[in-house]
Amino acid sequence: MSDFDPDSGPENEWEDRGDLAWNEFDWERYLREQDDSIHRYLGFYEAFRHSPTRIDAVAEQMGWGQGNWSDEELVSESTDDEVPAEASDGEETEIYTLHKNPIFIATKAIYLSVKRPWELNAGDAAKVPPALALGLLAALHRGEEQAVQAIHALDFGDYAMAISLFKRALSALNSTLALLNANTAAAHRAVMAYREEALPKLFDLREIWLRVISECREELDRPVDEET
């Protein structure tokens, strides 16, 4: 992870882009390729879903190795599908955005696998009570939103803020679990079937975030002279 500079901002970041000039078509192609990375992760995740070490197995398949997920080197190594762009010296360079962060990819992919089946159930009042349907959708949305904000903070090197935001994401995830474990949920067969599939995925999200929180705390506790 890179050091956080409070004086830096979006304007400075764009100035550092040099001669890179992409139009809307270039960025749309780039974003589609990053969407493909999420679906590629999800494909591996489903293939390893019965493995107790599926998180690490999928990370290895994605080319992320066994390093710390919050480490800057791992983020750069994880992008094996980079889109080339012309650098100022005529050579090709690789573009990095939040969409290539391994934690972002894993979080978005697992949430996608949790949200899609629930959205199908939530539209049928005969299967799911409206209050439960809306409540769970809201909890899933809050968890994903807070996690993405945490990953933004992580990319900026603000470890303390990342920890706070991941803790908020964990709170939303706990709300999701509470809804699935409530007595009102147990009375509906469709909800119980969904719960059985969703629980391992929700616990995997929690495991990933807790790992990153631990790594962030290690970075914060590291003496300043060790960083030089």
Secondary structure, DSSP 4 states (H G I P E B T S, - for coil): -PPP-TT--HHHHHHTTTT----HHHHHHHHHHHHHHHHHHHHHHHHTTT-TTHHHHHHHHTT-TTS-TT-HHHHHHT-TTPPEEE-TTS-EEE---GGG-HHHHHHHHHHHHHHHHHHHHHT-TTTS-HHHHHHHHHHHHHHHHHHHHHHHHHHTT-HHHHHHHHHHHHHHHHHHHHHHHSHHHHT-HHHHHHHHHHHHHHHHHHHHHHHHHHHHHHHHHS-GGG--
